[in-house]
Amino acid sequence: MTNISDTKQEPNSGYLRLEQQITWYDTKSRNSQRYYKIIKFVEFCFAGFIPFMAHIDANITAGLGVGIFVLEGLQQVNQWSQNWITYRSTCEALRHEKYTYIGRSGVYAGKNDDEAKRILTERTESLISTEHAKWISRQEYETDRIRQVRSNQ
């Protein structure tokens, strides 16, 4: 079994990159979740005030409606909900890979250190590139959807 502290020091082991990517995806997932939930909470508050404010001031009511529109536009542009889910999924897959590697189970069972490091690097990069391809696909889909809406107007 590999000593993990030794593996972290080796620039070509793949383990350091795995750790960095777990940290990156974990941070991005948490931030996306936070932004999404804040935006949705504010939208719900604005929507809840609209019926009440409709009897008091039309300008405030209109402002609340515009606020909801702008906040939902931010969510659609930044895709915080989708990023939260996708980044969390990738982070957990990377963590699974880490613990499988450390425990020398699954594809790592019975492998020598060099072979296990090679497999770790390949599988880590595969997870990252798959997530990146999905992200690109989502961006292209959203761009196409916006173009269709504009062409129908």
C-alpha positions in Angstrom: 0.0 0.0 0.0 1.2 3.5 -0.9 2.1 6.0 1.8 -0.2 8.9 1.0 2.1 11.5 2.4 4.8 10.3 0.0 2.4 10.3 -2.9 1.4 14.0 -2.3 5.0 15.0 -2.7 5.5 13.3 -6.1 4.6 15.7 -8.9 3.7 12.9 -11.4 1.7 10.7 -9.0 -1.7 12.2 -10.0 -2.7 12.3 -6.3 -1.9 16.0 -5.8 -4.0 16.9 -8.9 -6.8 14.7 -7.5 -6.7 16.6 -4.2 -6.7 20.0 -5.9 -9.6 19.0 -8.1 -11.6 17.7 -5.1 -11.0 21.1 -3.4 -11.9 23.1 -6.5 -15.2 21.2 -7.2 -16.2 21.2 -3.5 -15.7 25.0 -3.3 -17.5 25.7 -6.6 -20.3 23.4 -5.6 -20.8 25.1 -2.3 -20.6 28.6 -3.8 -23.1 27.7 -6.6 -25.5 26.2 -4.0 -25.2 29.3 -1.9 -25.9 31.7 -4.8 -28.8 29.6 -6.1 -30.5 29.4 -2.7 -30.0 33.2 -2.0 -31.4 34.1 -5.4 -34.4 31.8 -4.9 -35.1 33.1 -1.4 -35.1 36.7 -2.5 -37.3 35.8 -5.5 -39.8 34.1 -3.2 -39.8 37.1 -0.8 -40.4 39.5 -3.7 -43.2 37.3 -5.1 -44.8 37.1 -1.7 -44.8 40.9 -1.3 -46.4 41.5 -4.7 -50.1 40.8 -3.7 -49.7 42.9 -0.5 -47.9 45.8 -2.3 -50.4 45.8 -5.2 -52.9 47.5 -2.8 -50.4 50.1 -1.6 -48.1 51.2 -4.5 -48.0 50.2 -8.1 -44.4 51.4 -8.5 -43.2 49.2 -5.7 -45.2 46.3 -7.1 -43.6 46.8 -10.5 -40.2 47.1 -8.9 -40.7 43.7 -7.2 -41.7 42.2 -10.5 -38.6 43.6 -12.2 -36.5 42.3 -9.4 -37.8 38.8 -9.8 -37.1 39.0 -13.6 -33.5 40.2 -13.1 -32.7 37.6 -10.4 -34.1 34.8 -12.5 -32.1 36.1 -15.5 -28.9 36.0 -13.3 -29.8 32.4 -12.4 -30.3 31.4 -16.0 -27.1 33.1 -17.2 -24.9 31.7 -14.4 -26.6 28.3 -14.1 -26.0 28.1 -10.4 -28.5 25.3 -9.8 -27.1 23.1 -12.6 -23.5 23.9 -11.6 -24.2 23.0 -7.9 -25.5 19.6 -8.9 -22.9 18.8 -11.5 -19.9 20.0 -9.4 -21.1 18.1 -6.4 -21.5 15.0 -8.4 -18.0 15.3 -9.9 -16.5 16.1 -6.4 -18.1 13.0 -4.9 -16.9 10.8 -7.9 -13.3 12.2 -7.3 -13.6 11.4 -3.6 -14.7 7.9 -4.4 -11.7 7.5 -6.6 -9.4 8.8 -3.9 -10.7 6.4 -1.2 -10.7 3.5 -3.7 -7.1 4.3 -4.5 -6.1 4.7 -0.8 -7.7 1.4 0.1 -6.4 -0.4 -3.0 -9.8 -1.7 -3.8 -11.7 -1.9 -7.1 -9.5 -1.3 -10.1 -6.5 -0.7 -7.7 -6.7 -4.1 -6.0 -3.5 -6.0 -6.5 -1.7 -3.3 -8.5 1.8 -2.1 -7.7 2.4 1.5 -6.8 3.4 2.6 -10.3 0.4 0.9 -12.0 -2.0 2.3 -9.3 -0.7 5.8 -9.9 -1.1 5.5 -13.6 -4.7 4.3 -13.2 -5.4 7.1 -10.7 -4.2 9.7 -13.1 -6.2 8.3 -16.0 -9.4 8.0 -14.0 -9.1 11.4 -12.5 -8.5 13.1 -15.8 -11.4 11.1 -17.3 -13.8 12.4 -14.6 -12.6 15.9 -15.1 -12.8 15.9 -18.9 -16.3 14.3 -18.8 -17.6 17.0 -16.5 -16.0 19.7 -18.7 -17.6 18.2 -21.8 -21.0 18.3 -20.1 -20.4 21.9 -19.0 -19.6 22.9 -22.6 -22.7 21.0 -23.9 -24.9 22.9 -21.4 -23.5 26.2 -22.5 -24.1 25.4 -26.1 -27.6 24.3 -25.4 -28.4 27.5 -23.5 -26.9 29.6 -26.3 -29.0 27.8 -28.9 -32.1 28.2 -26.8 -31.6 31.9 -26.4 -31.1 32.2 -30.2 -34.3 30.4 -30.9 -36.2 32.6 -28.5 -34.8 35.7 -30.2 -35.6 34.4 -33.7 -39.2 33.7 -32.7 -39.7 37.3 -31.5 
